[in-house]
Amino acid sequence: MFNCFTGFAAQAAQFGSFSKAHFAAEDRIGFTRTSLRNCEYFCANTDGCHSFESCPKTRACVLRSQALKGNEPWEHSTYCQTWFRKEAGFSPTTGRNVIYEQCEKGSVPQEGKCVKADGPASMTFYQYSAQSKYDPDRKWENMDMASLGGVLFYLHNEVVGDNGEQTVDGKKTTKFGIDRIVRFKVTVHNTDALWKQFRSQFGQFIQFDYGQATFGMPNHVKKCNDIWTKFGFEVGCQPVPEGTSGYEGGYWTSFPGRCPSMPFTDDSPQGGAKKTAACMTQWQGGNCPEPDGTPDCTWHVEPAGYVMLDELTGINSEEVLNAGGHLYNQILDAGTGGANSFWAKKKDKKACESRQNELLTLFARKFPDFDAGLPDPPCDFWR
């Protein structure tokens, strides 16, 4: 198996690469332009290859003869990663694949297993967010995230399709320039009051825009404050629409933090003044180190790595879009102009399941220090 040399801390979850100075010229034994997975296969089937560099933006793939252990000096790189064999003789083509699992209604994920729950319970699982950049210093709160199916649903329907393409400074990009999926390990424990009212582990999903809860506009401030006053700062969920894709069981989640009724900045599209110190003191949100179900201690999140979309799909999005192609064409239900078939068959359940498992497997290979996959709770809220 090849592992990404990172040296990342659990909270930063950044990937890095070796400084080029650590490689001698004679260590380079091959070069091509291809996807991460093909580069891995190329190295695994090339005599003398023990490590390789992969640069998703340029699709550069450099094979190296140097054997690495993972404790060598490294430096952070935004564009390239160095991968190395963790176990001699282990082939990446027979490596572990991770299969997505969702708990049945009435059970919750704890310590990587689904267990029965007859009341409000602590749940630990992964959630995801599509982003255009990654800021390790950001405080992750007052935001919406998604299950595996939920984030792929969003990408498929709004980001990678020709309906979401944008032109910025003369270059075509995906919607908002989104180019990666950030993963979070989350723990949720909602309140007794929520359970008594709805017999559900999740509460009402709240849409956040630029850090402000906008659910129920134009009376969103009162409606949301009433919810949090009655049920605490509950983590909510909402299933993805049925019939528009094959991502069964996918859903979105909401995580109310400090002063959730006001936006992050004064210039948010919906208007209004940014969060104030007084508001953040009065409305402290549900974030806490160890959620216990009290009104202001309902959730905790920690970043758990991210993958680039180009790594996942095996194509250079920028090249395809600016050559007149599309990552996904809504009418053809496939990519065009140099794009591969990764996003094809949006409503096909098997194709969607395959995309989910490919994403899980890529996270597992890039970040071996994290659990490869954690089961999801079902979205059980109703109103």
Secondary structure per residue as TSV (DSSP state, phi and psi in degrees):
chain	resnum	aa	ss	phi	psi
A	1	M	-	360.0	140.1
A	2	F	E	-95.9	135.8
A	3	N	E	-119.7	143.5
A	4	C	E	-76.4	125.6
A	5	F	-	-76.5	113.9
A	6	T	-	-119.6	-54.3
A	7	G	-	68.6	21.2
A	8	F	-	-80.1	151.8
A	9	A	-	-85.4	156.8
A	10	A	T	-61.2	-35.9
A	11	Q	T	-77.3	-36.4
A	12	A	T	-77.5	-40.8
A	13	A	-	50.7	38.5
A	14	Q	-	-95.5	148.3
A	15	F	-	-97.8	155.3
A	16	G	E	-135.7	-179.6
A	17	S	E	-139.8	159.3
A	18	F	-	-67.3	144.7
A	19	S	-	-61.7	138.9
A	20	K	G	-59.4	-22.0
A	21	A	G	-65.7	-18.0
A	22	H	G	-79.8	-7.4
A	23	F	S	-110.3	132.8
A	24	A	-	-85.2	155.2
A	25	A	G	-57.9	-36.7
A	26	E	G	-73.3	-11.1
A	27	D	G	-73.7	-20.1
A	28	R	E	-78.8	118.6
A	29	I	E	-120.4	1.8
A	30	G	E	-174.1	153.6
A	31	F	E	-151.0	140.4
A	32	T	E	-157.7	177.1
A	33	R	E	-117.3	116.5
A	34	T	-	-163.0	179.3
A	35	S	-	-76.4	168.0
A	36	L	H	-58.2	-46.8
A	37	R	H	-65.4	-38.4
A	38	N	H	-69.5	-33.8
A	39	C	H	-65.1	-41.6
A	40	E	H	-60.7	-44.9
A	41	Y	H	-64.7	-41.4
A	42	F	H	-58.5	-45.7
A	43	C	H	-68.0	-42.4
A	44	A	H	-61.7	-25.7
A	45	N	T	-110.3	18.1
A	46	T	S	-115.0	122.4
A	47	D	T	-58.1	131.7
A	48	G	T	87.0	-1.7
A	49	C	-	-86.7	121.6
A	50	H	-	-118.8	-13.0
A	51	S	E	-157.4	162.4
A	52	F	E	-153.4	158.0
A	53	E	E	-108.2	134.3
A	54	S	E	-125.6	129.8
A	55	C	E	-123.3	93.7
A	56	P	T	-55.9	-35.0
A	57	K	T	-63.7	-42.2
A	58	T	T	-102.8	-6.1
A	59	R	T	62.8	20.8
A	60	A	E	-70.4	137.1
A	61	C	E	-133.7	110.4
A	62	V	E	-113.3	119.9
A	63	L	E	-88.2	139.7
A	64	R	E	-126.9	147.6
A	65	S	-	-88.6	-12.9
A	66	Q	-	-69.7	129.2
A	67	A	-	-87.8	131.9
A	68	L	-	-122.5	155.0
A	69	K	-	-109.2	-17.5
A	70	G	S	102.1	-5.1
A	71	N	-	-110.1	11.8
A	72	E	S	-74.2	160.2
A	73	P	-	-59.3	145.8
A	74	W	-	-146.3	165.9
A	75	E	E	-139.6	149.8
A	76	H	E	-68.6	139.8
A	77	S	-	-134.8	131.9
A	78	T	S	-74.7	-26.5
A	79	Y	S	-108.5	-27.4
A	80	C	-	-129.4	153.8
A	81	Q	E	-131.9	150.1
A	82	T	E	-102.6	129.5
A	83	W	E	-114.1	147.2
A	84	F	E	-144.5	159.5
A	85	R	E	-77.0	122.0
A	86	K	S	-80.7	-35.3
A	87	E	S	-124.6	125.6
A	88	A	T	-60.4	134.0
A	89	G	T	83.1	-0.3
A	90	F	-	-86.4	126.3
A	91	S	-	-92.1	129.1
A	92	P	G	-65.3	-21.1
A	93	T	G	-72.0	-14.9
A	94	T	G	-113.9	18.4
A	95	G	-	-68.6	171.0
A	96	R	-	-71.9	132.5
A	97	N	-	-101.6	146.0
A	98	V	-	-108.0	131.8
A	99	I	-	-107.1	132.5
A	100	Y	-	-68.8	138.0
A	101	E	-	-135.3	136.7
A	102	Q	B	-122.6	132.3
A	103	C	-	-65.8	152.9
A	104	E	-	-74.9	159.3
A	105	K	T	-59.4	134.4
A	106	G	T	95.8	-1.9
A	107	S	E	-129.8	158.4
A	108	V	E	-134.7	155.3
A	109	P	E	-82.8	124.6
A	110	Q	E	-140.9	125.9
A	111	E	T	53.2	39.1
A	112	G	T	80.4	7.7
A	113	K	E	-129.8	156.5
A	114	C	E	-91.7	123.7
A	115	V	E	-125.9	150.8
A	116	K	E	-65.8	145.1
A	117	A	-	-138.7	124.8
A	118	D	S	-107.1	13.0
A	119	G	S	-165.8	-175.9
A	120	P	S	-61.4	125.8
A	121	A	-	-127.3	158.1
A	122	S	-	-78.5	132.1
A	123	M	E	-128.6	133.7
A	124	T	E	-122.8	124.9
A	125	F	E	-159.4	177.5
A	126	Y	E	-98.6	144.7
A	127	Q	E	-132.3	163.6
A	128	Y	E	-135.7	155.9
A	129	S	E	-144.9	132.3
A	130	A	E	-82.8	126.6
A	131	Q	E	-134.9	160.0
A	132	S	S	-98.9	-9.7
A	133	K	-	-161.0	172.7
A	134	Y	-	-132.0	120.9
A	135	D	-	-111.8	105.2
A	136	P	T	-63.9	-17.8
A	137	D	T	-93.9	-1.6
A	138	R	-	-68.2	143.4
A	139	K	-	-90.8	113.1
A	140	W	-	-84.0	100.0
A	141	E	-	-159.0	167.8
A	142	N	S	49.5	56.0
A	143	M	E	-149.1	162.1
A	144	D	E	-105.6	139.5
A	145	M	E	-125.6	-169.7
A	146	A	E	-153.9	155.5
A	147	S	-	-70.4	177.5
A	148	L	H	-57.8	-49.6
A	149	G	H	-65.7	-32.4
A	150	G	H	-67.1	-42.3
A	151	V	H	-72.4	-36.5
A	152	L	H	-69.5	-35.0
A	153	F	H	-59.2	-48.0
A	154	Y	H	-61.0	-47.3
A	155	L	I	-59.5	-45.5
A	156	H	I	-67.6	-38.4
A	157	N	I	-91.8	-23.4
A	158	E	I	-129.1	-17.4
A	159	V	I	-109.1	-55.8
A	160	V	S	-87.9	-13.1
A	161	G	B	-75.0	160.8
A	162	D	T	-63.6	-19.3
A	163	N	T	-73.6	-15.0
A	164	G	T	-108.2	-2.2
A	165	E	-	-64.8	144.5
A	166	Q	E	-131.0	157.7
A	167	T	E	-115.5	119.8
A	168	V	E	-126.7	121.8
A	169	D	T	53.6	39.6
A	170	G	T	81.5	-0.4
A	171	K	E	-115.2	139.9
A	172	K	E	-81.4	140.1
A	173	T	E	-138.3	171.2
A	174	T	S	-70.7	171.6
A	175	K	G	-55.2	126.8
A	176	F	G	59.4	14.2
A	177	G	G	69.1	21.0
A	178	I	-	-61.6	127.3
A	179	D	-	-138.6	7.7
A	180	R	E	-153.4	163.4
A	181	I	E	-119.3	119.7
A	182	V	E	-96.2	133.6
A	183	R	E	-105.3	145.6
A	184	F	E	-131.0	138.9
A	185	K	E	-93.0	118.1
A	186	V	E	-119.1	147.7
A	187	T	E	-122.6	129.2
A	188	V	E	-127.1	133.4
A	189	H	-	-144.3	95.7
A	190	N	-	-78.0	174.4
A	191	T	-	-84.4	162.0
A	192	D	H	-61.3	-38.9
A	193	A	H	-60.2	-39.3
A	194	L	H	-66.3	-44.4
A	195	W	H	-63.0	-43.4
A	196	K	H	-62.8	-33.5
A	197	Q	H	-79.7	-42.5
A	198	F	H	-121.7	-7.7
A	199	R	-	52.7	44.5
A	200	S	-	-135.9	151.3
A	201	Q	S	-77.6	-29.8
A	202	F	S	-104.7	158.5
A	203	G	E	-110.6	-158.6
A	204	Q	E	-66.3	128.5
A	205	F	-	-69.7	133.3
A	206	I	-	-116.3	122.9
A	207	Q	-	-77.4	128.6
A	208	F	E	-111.1	131.5
A	209	D	E	-124.6	115.4
A	210	Y	T	54.5	37.9
A	211	G	T	86.0	1.8
A	212	Q	E	-114.0	134.3
A	213	A	E	-71.1	120.0
A	214	T	-	-115.9	13.7
A	215	F	T	-64.2	128.3
A	216	G	T	80.6	23.1
A	217	M	T	-57.8	145.7
A	218	P	T	-89.5	-1.0
A	219	N	S	-98.7	33.0
A	220	H	H	-64.2	-36.8
A	221	V	H	-63.2	-49.2
A	222	K	H	-65.3	-45.0
A	223	K	H	-61.5	-46.1
A	224	C	H	-70.3	-41.9
A	225	N	H	-62.1	-35.9
A	226	D	H	-64.0	-40.4
A	227	I	H	-62.6	-47.7
A	228	W	H	-72.1	-29.2
A	229	T	H	-68.3	-38.2
A	230	K	H	-83.1	-40.5
A	231	F	H	-114.9	4.6
A	232	G	-	77.8	-179.1
A	233	F	S	-80.6	73.9
A	234	E	-	-72.8	142.9
A	235	V	-	-83.4	123.8
A	236	G	E	-104.7	166.8
A	237	C	E	-142.5	154.8
A	238	Q	E	-146.2	123.5
A	239	P	E	-65.7	150.2
A	240	V	-	-69.5	153.6
A	241	P	-	-58.9	142.3
A	242	E	T	-85.0	151.1
A	243	G	T	87.0	-8.3
A	244	T	S	-102.3	-10.1
A	245	S	-	-160.1	176.2
A	246	G	S	-101.4	15.0
A	247	Y	-	-84.3	78.5
A	248	E	T	-68.3	137.5
A	249	G	T	79.8	0.4
A	250	G	-	-69.5	149.7
A	251	Y	E	-157.5	167.9
A	252	W	E	-112.6	153.3
A	253	T	E	-128.9	156.8
A	254	S	E	-128.9	141.3
A	255	F	E	-128.8	92.8
A	256	P	-	-73.0	127.1
A	257	G	-	-114.8	-148.4
A	258	R	S	-66.9	136.1
A	259	C	S	44.4	61.1
A	260	P	T	-70.7	-9.6
A	261	S	T	-86.5	-3.4
A	262	M	S	-125.9	151.0
A	263	P	-	-77.2	170.2
A	264	F	S	-68.3	-36.0
A	265	T	S	-129.8	167.2
A	266	D	T	-76.9	-14.4
A	267	D	T	-110.8	28.7
A	268	S	-	-67.5	149.1
A	269	P	T	-56.7	-33.5
A	270	Q	T	-80.0	-7.7
A	271	G	-	83.1	178.5
A	272	G	-	97.4	155.6
A	273	A	-	-74.3	153.2
A	274	K	-	-74.9	170.2
A	275	K	-	-56.1	139.4
A	276	T	-	-108.1	160.5
A	277	A	H	-62.1	-38.9
A	278	A	H	-64.2	-41.9
A	279	C	H	-65.3	-41.8
A	280	M	H	-67.6	-27.8
A	281	T	H	-74.6	-40.9
A	282	Q	H	-72.5	-41.8
A	283	W	-	-114.9	91.5
A	284	Q	-	-86.2	-9.4
A	285	G	-	78.6	-178.0
A	286	G	S	-102.2	3.8
A	287	N	B	-73.1	131.5
A	288	C	-	-159.5	160.8
A	289	P	S	-64.1	-38.9
A	290	E	S	-135.2	90.1
A	291	P	-	-55.9	133.2
A	292	D	-	-128.5	5.9
A	293	G	S	88.5	2.4
A	294	T	B	-75.8	157.6
A	295	P	T	-53.9	-32.9
A	296	D	T	-111.5	24.9
A	297	C	B	-146.3	73.2
A	298	T	-	-116.4	-13.8
A	299	W	E	-156.5	156.7
A	300	H	E	-146.8	137.5
A	301	V	E	-129.9	146.8
A	302	E	E	-140.2	133.2
A	303	P	E	-58.3	142.3
A	304	A	E	-133.6	40.0
A	305	G	E	96.3	166.4
A	306	Y	E	-146.0	156.7
A	307	V	E	-125.6	147.5
A	308	M	E	-82.1	145.6
A	309	L	H	-60.9	-35.3
A	310	D	H	-66.2	-32.1
A	311	E	H	-65.1	-43.0
A	312	L	H	-68.0	-44.2
A	313	T	H	-88.0	-22.8
A	314	G	S	79.5	20.4
A	315	I	S	-131.6	161.3
A	316	N	-	-94.3	101.1
A	317	S	H	-58.7	-42.5
A	318	E	H	-61.5	-43.9
A	319	E	H	-64.0	-44.9
A	320	V	H	-62.1	-49.0
A	321	L	H	-65.0	-40.7
A	322	N	H	-85.7	0.3
A	323	A	T	-102.5	7.5
A	324	G	T	95.2	2.9
A	325	G	-	-90.1	177.9
A	326	H	E	-134.1	137.3
A	327	L	E	-63.9	-35.1
A	328	Y	E	-153.1	124.7
A	329	N	E	-101.5	123.8
A	330	Q	T	-61.1	-39.8
A	331	I	T	-75.6	-45.1
A	332	L	T	-77.5	-17.4
A	333	D	T	59.5	40.5
A	334	A	E	-165.8	168.7
A	335	G	E	-81.2	159.5
A	336	T	E	-135.9	163.0
A	337	G	T	58.8	48.0
A	338	G	T	102.7	-12.4
A	339	A	-	-76.0	150.6
A	340	N	-	-89.6	-164.7
A	341	S	S	-95.8	14.2
A	342	F	T	-56.4	-44.0
A	343	W	T	-92.6	7.2
A	344	A	-	-69.1	156.5
A	345	K	-	61.7	64.7
A	346	K	T	-64.9	-31.7
A	347	K	T	-94.7	-2.1
A	348	D	-	-79.8	119.6
A	349	K	H	-64.5	-39.2
A	350	K	H	-67.6	-39.8
A	351	A	H	-65.3	-39.8
A	352	C	H	-68.3	-39.9
A	353	E	H	-63.3	-39.1
A	354	S	H	-63.1	-41.5
A	355	R	H	-63.1	-41.1
A	356	Q	H	-60.3	-46.6
A	357	N	H	-69.9	-33.5
A	358	E	H	-64.2	-39.3
A	359	L	H	-66.7	-44.3
A	360	L	H	-60.0	-43.6
A	361	T	H	-64.6	-39.7
A	362	L	H	-64.4	-42.8
A	363	F	H	-60.5	-42.7
A	364	A	H	-62.8	-38.5
A	365	R	H	-73.9	-35.9
A	366	K	H	-77.5	-32.1
A	367	F	-	-129.0	70.8
A	368	P	T	-66.3	-15.4
A	369	D	T	-79.5	-10.2
A	370	F	S	-99.2	159.3
A	371	D	-	-56.2	134.1
A	372	A	S	-62.3	-42.6
A	373	G	-	-156.9	139.2
A	374	L	-	-118.8	138.6
A	375	P	-	-65.2	149.4
A	376	D	B	-91.7	148.3
A	377	P	-	-77.0	156.6
A	378	P	-	-78.2	154.3
A	379	C	-	-79.7	106.4
A	380	D	-	-110.8	9.5
A	381	F	-	-79.5	142.5
A	382	W	-	-140.6	153.0
A	383	R	-	-156.6	360.0
